[in-house]
Amino acid sequence: MLGYTHAPCIVLTGMTYEQEADFLRKQDENKRRISKFDDFKAGIQAKDQKCLEIDEILRENGFQIGRGGFFKINSIRSLFTIVNDYNYKTLDDTLFLLAHTWSDIKESSNSEFLLGVAEFVSRYGTVEFTERLKNKFSVICYDYAEIMRMRGSITLNTPRKKLCRIFVEHYNKGIHANSKKRLNWEI
């Protein structure tokens, strides 16, 4: 009915009913779920459109999937979250901003920053993100750590919104309260 012409099968012979049941119970013991990395790479080979587009955006911005440096992204789940919650352009703009703002800081391409910058981009576009936040990474990290430490007193519902709010606060520093360049924070 599904159109499959072949299916893998395991044929058990010479076992009692109890041995078959025990085999069935234990056969998944040593299996691991496929990792997001392997799933993504397999998706590229299978010509999955979402995987191909994400891979192209990564490469266009100088990134790749992996560990060990700023331009190696380990959080594939975050990339898919950005595409699913926002769109491909937001992912492209997010990677562009990260590459031009904090490319010398390995931690800035981690999951939290990917999602926080994507939230910022989805709300405000790219505005003057790089110019206004380039030298503020350490203070942004400190403020974010403080907010995460005081979780109960903050009403924002996700870490990416918390980080986005910090971006907005630091972006607005030095901009007059009545200036049109000032960003308004709204949940």
C-alpha positions as CSV (number, residue, x, y, z in Angstrom):
1,M,0.0,0.0,0.0
2,L,2.9,2.4,0.7
3,G,4.7,1.5,-2.5
4,Y,7.7,-0.1,-1.0
5,T,9.2,-3.0,-2.9
6,H,11.8,-4.1,-0.3
7,A,12.0,-4.2,3.5
8,P,14.8,-5.4,5.8
9,C,13.9,-8.5,7.8
10,I,15.4,-10.5,10.6
11,V,14.4,-14.2,10.5
12,L,14.9,-16.0,13.8
13,T,15.3,-19.8,13.7
14,G,16.1,-22.4,16.3
15,M,14.9,-20.2,19.2
16,T,12.1,-20.8,21.7
17,Y,9.3,-18.4,22.0
18,E,10.9,-17.0,25.2
19,Q,14.3,-16.6,23.5
20,E,12.6,-14.7,20.6
21,A,10.9,-12.4,23.0
22,D,14.2,-11.8,24.9
23,F,16.0,-11.1,21.6
24,L,13.3,-8.6,20.6
25,R,13.5,-6.9,24.0
26,K,17.3,-6.6,23.8
27,Q,17.9,-5.9,20.1
28,D,17.4,-2.1,20.7
29,E,19.7,-2.0,23.7
30,N,22.9,-1.3,21.8
31,K,21.3,1.0,19.2
32,R,21.7,4.8,19.3
33,R,19.4,7.2,17.6
34,I,21.0,8.8,14.6
35,S,22.8,12.1,15.6
36,K,21.5,15.4,14.3
37,F,24.9,15.7,12.5
38,D,24.5,12.4,10.8
39,D,20.9,13.1,10.0
40,F,21.8,16.4,8.4
41,K,24.6,14.9,6.4
42,A,22.3,12.1,5.2
43,G,19.7,14.7,4.4
44,I,22.2,16.5,2.1
45,Q,23.1,13.2,0.4
46,A,19.3,12.4,0.0
47,K,18.8,15.9,-1.6
48,D,16.4,17.0,1.2
49,Q,15.5,20.5,0.2
50,K,15.7,22.0,3.7
51,C,19.1,20.4,4.4
52,L,20.5,21.6,1.1
53,E,19.3,25.2,1.6
54,I,20.7,25.3,5.1
55,D,24.0,23.9,3.9
56,E,24.1,26.5,1.1
57,I,23.4,29.4,3.6
58,L,26.1,28.0,5.9
59,R,28.7,27.8,3.1
60,E,27.8,31.3,1.7
61,N,28.5,32.8,5.1
62,G,31.8,30.8,5.6
63,F,30.3,28.3,8.2
64,Q,30.2,24.6,8.2
65,I,28.8,21.9,10.5
66,G,31.3,20.7,13.1
67,R,33.1,21.6,16.3
68,G,36.2,23.5,17.2
69,G,35.9,27.1,16.2
70,F,33.7,30.0,15.4
71,F,32.9,29.0,11.8
72,K,32.0,25.5,12.8
73,I,28.4,25.2,14.1
74,N,27.6,22.3,16.4
75,S,23.9,23.1,17.0
76,I,22.1,21.8,13.9
77,R,18.9,21.8,15.9
78,S,19.3,25.6,16.2
79,L,19.6,26.0,12.5
80,F,16.4,24.1,11.9
81,T,14.7,26.0,14.6
82,I,15.6,29.3,13.0
83,V,14.3,28.1,9.6
84,N,11.1,26.6,11.0
85,D,10.3,29.5,13.4
86,Y,11.4,32.3,11.1
87,N,12.7,31.6,7.6
88,Y,15.8,31.0,5.4
89,K,16.5,34.8,5.1
90,T,16.6,35.1,8.9
91,L,19.1,32.3,9.1
92,D,21.2,33.9,6.3
93,D,21.0,37.3,8.1
94,T,21.8,35.7,11.5
95,L,24.9,34.0,10.2
96,F,26.0,37.1,8.3
97,L,25.7,39.3,11.4
98,L,27.6,36.8,13.6
99,A,30.4,36.5,11.0
100,H,30.7,40.3,10.8
101,T,30.2,41.1,14.5
102,W,32.0,38.4,16.7
103,S,33.9,36.1,14.3
104,D,36.9,36.2,16.6
105,I,34.9,34.8,19.5
106,K,34.3,31.1,19.3
107,E,31.4,31.1,21.8
108,S,29.4,33.6,19.7
109,S,28.3,30.9,17.3
110,N,26.8,28.6,19.9
111,S,23.1,27.7,20.1
112,E,22.0,30.6,22.4
113,F,23.6,33.3,20.3
114,L,22.3,31.8,17.0
115,L,18.8,31.8,18.4
116,G,19.1,35.2,20.1
117,V,20.5,36.9,17.0
118,A,17.8,35.2,14.9
119,E,15.1,36.6,17.3
120,F,16.7,40.1,17.0
121,V,16.8,39.8,13.2
122,S,13.1,38.6,13.0
123,R,12.0,41.6,15.1
124,Y,14.3,44.5,13.9
125,G,16.1,43.3,10.7
126,T,19.9,43.8,10.6
127,V,19.8,47.5,11.3
128,E,23.2,48.6,12.7
129,F,23.7,45.4,14.7
130,T,27.4,45.0,13.9
131,E,28.3,48.6,14.4
132,R,26.5,49.0,17.7
133,L,27.3,45.6,19.3
134,K,30.7,44.6,17.9
135,N,32.8,45.4,21.1
136,K,30.1,44.4,23.6
137,F,30.2,40.6,23.5
138,S,31.7,40.1,27.0
139,V,29.2,42.5,28.7
140,I,26.3,40.9,26.8
141,C,27.4,37.5,28.0
142,Y,27.7,38.8,31.6
143,D,24.2,40.3,31.4
144,Y,22.8,37.1,29.9
145,A,24.3,35.0,32.6
146,E,22.8,37.3,35.2
147,I,19.4,37.1,33.7
148,M,19.6,33.3,33.4
149,R,20.7,33.1,37.1
150,M,17.6,35.2,38.1
151,R,15.2,33.2,36.0
152,G,12.3,33.5,38.4
153,S,12.2,37.2,38.3
154,I,12.1,37.5,34.5
155,T,8.9,37.0,32.7
156,L,10.3,36.3,29.2
157,N,9.5,32.8,28.2
158,T,12.6,31.7,26.2
159,P,16.3,32.2,26.5
160,R,16.4,33.5,22.9
161,K,14.0,36.3,23.9
162,K,16.1,37.1,27.0
163,L,19.2,37.4,24.9
164,C,17.4,39.4,22.2
165,R,16.3,41.8,24.9
166,I,19.9,42.2,26.1
167,F,20.9,42.9,22.5
168,V,18.3,45.7,22.3
169,E,19.4,47.2,25.6
170,H,23.0,47.4,24.5
171,Y,22.0,48.5,21.0
172,N,20.1,51.4,22.6
173,K,22.9,52.5,24.9
174,G,24.1,55.9,23.8
175,I,21.0,56.6,21.7
176,H,18.8,59.5,22.9
177,A,15.5,58.3,24.4
178,N,13.5,60.2,21.7
179,S,15.6,59.1,18.8
180,K,14.0,57.2,15.9
181,K,17.1,55.0,15.8
182,R,16.2,53.6,19.2
183,L,14.7,50.1,19.2
184,N,11.6,49.3,21.2
185,W,11.4,46.1,23.1
186,E,8.1,44.3,23.0
187,I,7.5,40.7,24.0
